[in-house]
Structure formats: C-alpha cells, structure tokens
Amino acid sequence: KLFSMMFQYGYWKNLVNRELKVLSSVRQLIPPLFVLYLGLLPFFMTPLTIIPLLVYLGLILIFSFNHKGAALAFLSSHIGYGLGYLKGFWDIIIMRKKSLTQEKITR
C-alpha cells in the first residue's frame, strides 16, 4: 500500500509542476534520480559506482535499526515515488497527457 501511495504521489507531482510551471523543490528529484541510478548500475558497475548504493543501504540500516519494518518502508517509499515520478514525467511532461479533470471537461 505504501509503494502504491508513493507511486501515485510521485506520478501526480509532475502535473503540479506543470501547472505551476516550476519545480517545487530540487529534493523531489532525488528518488527518481536514484531509481535511474539503480537501473543503470548493472551497465556501469565499478567499485566507484557502487558507493552511493552502499551509503544508501547503510543509512537505511542505521535509521531503521530499532524499528521493525522501517527498512522496507524506506525502500518502498523511495523507489515507489521515484518510479511514479519517472512514469509521470513521461506521461505528463513528455507525452503531454492531460489531467483527469481536463479529460472529463473535453468529453
């Protein structure tokens, strides 16, 4: 459920950005960039390119040490948001998909 919720949140963040014509914060780009990094990692794997992944996993372990299920929650929210943001960027920004409200009005 958390993954699905964060996917939707990331997806529709693109519509907000498009309507406001501004990126609300640079921080919102970190999860989609991380997902792109994970997707490209197998093609460019070197000891240097693995460092960000190891740092991320280490931070997850540190911050979730005393909280059961927190590590999975971190992964679900970050990857879900990142994938949703990338899908929304493709649909809403690149393909210029209309919002649900605009589609209902034009019918």
Salt bridges, closest charged atoms under 4 A:
GLU19 OE2 - ARG18 NH2 3.61
ASP91 OD2 - LYS87 NZ 2.82
